[in-house]
């Protein structure tokens, strides 16, 4: 007799359809305009970011050149072009932007001070796997350290989380360096804050300018 289980053919695996079920489509008035504005917003943001780099570079150049004689950080200034103006400021890099290892090394080589920030303190914690052991926790509460059979890993150490950031003295130390070093180090310890305003805010003219930029 033939055992049907031994000679059974392998059943083909049903292929799952990768095509998702189509959603119901409903016409929404004004959706095309909103989608167009969303696309324009993203395009304008990209243009702004690409042009901002050139503007920031010119501002950094001013601070570098203006400090050549004094070896001190120059005062913030107001940038102008046609009917546009902006407060151009040089600020210390935020503690929310930690230095990477390479940047720390460069600053150390140039004797620029940094600070260590501790985001999480070093401490000892009870191993979570024992917290729900009410009997053990009760004994620990009464005679910690004298309990026979105390698990070796009952107490755990939580290591501190440390990051290295730019110190408050860093900018002054950078501007005391030779000009070629100032330009290099400012890009690590400093950030440019730009607050632009436009005299003529006629939207039609602004859109014409953007239209010309898109064509380039």
QUIQUINOR-V674049 format. One record per residue. N is the residue number from 1. SS is DSSP state (helix for helix, strand for strand, loop for the rest). OMEGA is omega in whole degrees, 0 to 359 (999 if undefined). D_FIRST is the distance of its C-alpha to the first C-alpha in whole Angstrom. Layout:
n:N ss:SS omega:OMEGA d_first:D_FIRST
n:N ss:SS omega:OMEGA d_first:D_FIRST
//
This chain:
n:1 ss:loop omega:180 d_first:0
n:2 ss:loop omega:178 d_first:4
n:3 ss:loop omega:183 d_first:6
n:4 ss:loop omega:180 d_first:9
n:5 ss:loop omega:181 d_first:12
n:6 ss:loop omega:185 d_first:11
n:7 ss:loop omega:181 d_first:11
n:8 ss:loop omega:178 d_first:14
n:9 ss:loop omega:178 d_first:17
n:10 ss:loop omega:180 d_first:20
n:11 ss:loop omega:179 d_first:22
n:12 ss:loop omega:179 d_first:26
n:13 ss:loop omega:180 d_first:29
n:14 ss:loop omega:180 d_first:31
n:15 ss:loop omega:178 d_first:34
n:16 ss:loop omega:179 d_first:37
n:17 ss:loop omega:179 d_first:40
n:18 ss:loop omega:182 d_first:43
n:19 ss:loop omega:180 d_first:46
n:20 ss:loop omega:178 d_first:48
n:21 ss:loop omega:182 d_first:48
n:22 ss:loop omega:180 d_first:52
n:23 ss:loop omega:177 d_first:55
n:24 ss:loop omega:180 d_first:57
n:25 ss:loop omega:181 d_first:60
n:26 ss:loop omega:178 d_first:63
n:27 ss:loop omega:179 d_first:67
n:28 ss:loop omega:180 d_first:69
n:29 ss:loop omega:178 d_first:73
n:30 ss:loop omega:182 d_first:74
n:31 ss:helix omega:180 d_first:71
n:32 ss:helix omega:180 d_first:72
n:33 ss:helix omega:179 d_first:75
n:34 ss:helix omega:179 d_first:74
n:35 ss:helix omega:179 d_first:71
n:36 ss:helix omega:179 d_first:74
n:37 ss:helix omega:177 d_first:76
n:38 ss:helix omega:178 d_first:73
n:39 ss:helix omega:179 d_first:72
n:40 ss:helix omega:179 d_first:76
n:41 ss:helix omega:180 d_first:76
n:42 ss:helix omega:180 d_first:74
n:43 ss:helix omega:180 d_first:75
n:44 ss:helix omega:179 d_first:79
n:45 ss:helix omega:178 d_first:77
n:46 ss:helix omega:178 d_first:76
n:47 ss:helix omega:181 d_first:79
n:48 ss:helix omega:181 d_first:81
n:49 ss:helix omega:181 d_first:79
n:50 ss:helix omega:180 d_first:80
n:51 ss:helix omega:180 d_first:83
n:52 ss:helix omega:180 d_first:84
n:53 ss:helix omega:180 d_first:83
n:54 ss:helix omega:179 d_first:86
n:55 ss:helix omega:180 d_first:88
n:56 ss:helix omega:181 d_first:87
n:57 ss:helix omega:178 d_first:88
n:58 ss:helix omega:179 d_first:92
n:59 ss:helix omega:178 d_first:92
n:60 ss:helix omega:179 d_first:91
n:61 ss:helix omega:179 d_first:93
n:62 ss:helix omega:182 d_first:96
n:63 ss:helix omega:179 d_first:96
n:64 ss:helix omega:183 d_first:96
n:65 ss:helix omega:182 d_first:99
n:66 ss:helix omega:181 d_first:101
n:67 ss:loop omega:185 d_first:100
n:68 ss:loop omega:184 d_first:101
n:69 ss:loop omega:187 d_first:105
n:70 ss:loop omega:185 d_first:104
n:71 ss:loop omega:177 d_first:101
n:72 ss:loop omega:179 d_first:100
n:73 ss:loop omega:178 d_first:98
n:74 ss:loop omega:177 d_first:100
n:75 ss:loop omega:174 d_first:100
n:76 ss:loop omega:185 d_first:97
n:77 ss:strand omega:178 d_first:99
n:78 ss:strand omega:178 d_first:98
n:79 ss:strand omega:181 d_first:97
n:80 ss:strand omega:170 d_first:98
n:81 ss:strand omega:184 d_first:97
n:82 ss:loop omega:181 d_first:99
n:83 ss:loop omega:178 d_first:98
n:84 ss:strand omega:176 d_first:96
n:85 ss:strand omega:181 d_first:96
n:86 ss:strand omega:171 d_first:94
n:87 ss:strand omega:182 d_first:95
n:88 ss:strand omega:187 d_first:93
n:89 ss:strand omega:174 d_first:93
n:90 ss:strand omega:182 d_first:91
n:91 ss:strand omega:175 d_first:89
n:92 ss:strand omega:178 d_first:88
n:93 ss:loop omega:185 d_first:84
n:94 ss:loop omega:176 d_first:82
n:95 ss:loop omega:177 d_first:81
n:96 ss:loop omega:178 d_first:78
n:97 ss:loop omega:183 d_first:77
n:98 ss:loop omega:177 d_first:77
n:99 ss:loop omega:174 d_first:78
n:100 ss:loop omega:185 d_first:75
n:101 ss:helix omega:181 d_first:75
n:102 ss:helix omega:180 d_first:77
n:103 ss:helix omega:178 d_first:79
n:104 ss:helix omega:181 d_first:80
n:105 ss:helix omega:180 d_first:81
n:106 ss:helix omega:180 d_first:83
n:107 ss:helix omega:179 d_first:85
n:108 ss:helix omega:180 d_first:85
n:109 ss:helix omega:181 d_first:86
n:110 ss:loop omega:176 d_first:89
n:111 ss:loop omega:174 d_first:90
n:112 ss:loop omega:186 d_first:89
n:113 ss:loop omega:177 d_first:88
n:114 ss:strand omega:178 d_first:85
n:115 ss:strand omega:177 d_first:84
n:116 ss:strand omega:180 d_first:81
n:117 ss:strand omega:179 d_first:80
n:118 ss:strand omega:180 d_first:77
n:119 ss:strand omega:180 d_first:75
n:120 ss:strand omega:184 d_first:74
n:121 ss:loop omega:176 d_first:75
n:122 ss:loop omega:182 d_first:74
n:123 ss:strand omega:176 d_first:73
n:124 ss:strand omega:180 d_first:71
n:125 ss:strand omega:175 d_first:68
n:126 ss:strand omega:179 d_first:66
n:127 ss:loop omega:184 d_first:63
n:128 ss:helix omega:183 d_first:61
n:129 ss:helix omega:179 d_first:58
n:130 ss:helix omega:185 d_first:61
n:131 ss:helix omega:182 d_first:63
n:132 ss:loop omega:176 d_first:60
n:133 ss:loop omega:187 d_first:61
n:134 ss:helix omega:180 d_first:64
n:135 ss:helix omega:180 d_first:64
n:136 ss:helix omega:181 d_first:65
n:137 ss:helix omega:178 d_first:67
n:138 ss:helix omega:179 d_first:69
n:139 ss:helix omega:180 d_first:69
n:140 ss:helix omega:181 d_first:70
n:141 ss:helix omega:182 d_first:73
n:142 ss:helix omega:185 d_first:75
n:143 ss:helix omega:179 d_first:75
n:144 ss:loop omega:178 d_first:73
n:145 ss:loop omega:181 d_first:73
n:146 ss:loop omega:184 d_first:73
n:147 ss:loop omega:175 d_first:70
n:148 ss:loop omega:178 d_first:68
n:149 ss:loop omega:177 d_first:65
n:150 ss:loop omega:180 d_first:66
n:151 ss:loop omega:182 d_first:63
n:152 ss:loop omega:182 d_first:64
n:153 ss:loop omega:180 d_first:63
n:154 ss:loop omega:177 d_first:64
n:155 ss:strand omega:178 d_first:67
n:156 ss:strand omega:180 d_first:66
n:157 ss:strand omega:174 d_first:68
n:158 ss:strand omega:183 d_first:69
n:159 ss:loop omega:179 d_first:70
n:160 ss:loop omega:176 d_first:73
n:161 ss:strand omega:185 d_first:72
n:162 ss:strand omega:174 d_first:75
n:163 ss:strand omega:179 d_first:76
n:164 ss:strand omega:183 d_first:79
n:165 ss:strand omega:179 d_first:81
n:166 ss:strand omega:180 d_first:84
n:167 ss:loop omega:179 d_first:87
n:168 ss:loop omega:182 d_first:90
n:169 ss:loop omega:189 d_first:93
n:170 ss:helix omega:183 d_first:90
n:171 ss:helix omega:179 d_first:92
n:172 ss:helix omega:180 d_first:96
n:173 ss:helix omega:180 d_first:94
n:174 ss:helix omega:183 d_first:93
n:175 ss:helix omega:176 d_first:96
n:176 ss:loop omega:181 d_first:98
n:177 ss:loop omega:173 d_first:96
n:178 ss:loop omega:186 d_first:97
n:179 ss:helix omega:182 d_first:96
n:180 ss:helix omega:178 d_first:93
n:181 ss:helix omega:180 d_first:92
n:182 ss:helix omega:181 d_first:92
n:183 ss:helix omega:181 d_first:90
n:184 ss:helix omega:187 d_first:87
n:185 ss:helix omega:179 d_first:87
n:186 ss:helix omega:181 d_first:88
n:187 ss:helix omega:178 d_first:85
n:188 ss:helix omega:187 d_first:83
n:189 ss:helix omega:185 d_first:86
n:190 ss:strand omega:173 d_first:87
n:191 ss:strand omega:179 d_first:86
n:192 ss:strand omega:175 d_first:87
n:193 ss:strand omega:183 d_first:88
n:194 ss:strand omega:179 d_first:89
n:195 ss:strand omega:185 d_first:90
n:196 ss:strand omega:173 d_first:91
n:197 ss:strand omega:182 d_first:93
n:198 ss:strand omega:181 d_first:94
n:199 ss:loop omega:180 d_first:97
n:200 ss:loop omega:183 d_first:96
n:201 ss:loop omega:177 d_first:93
n:202 ss:loop omega:187 d_first:93
n:203 ss:helix omega:181 d_first:89
n:204 ss:helix omega:180 d_first:90
n:205 ss:helix omega:178 d_first:92
n:206 ss:helix omega:180 d_first:89
n:207 ss:helix omega:176 d_first:86
n:208 ss:helix omega:178 d_first:88
n:209 ss:helix omega:180 d_first:88
n:210 ss:helix omega:179 d_first:84
n:211 ss:helix omega:178 d_first:84
n:212 ss:helix omega:179 d_first:86
n:213 ss:helix omega:181 d_first:84
n:214 ss:helix omega:181 d_first:81
n:215 ss:helix omega:185 d_first:82
n:216 ss:loop omega:999 d_first:83
//
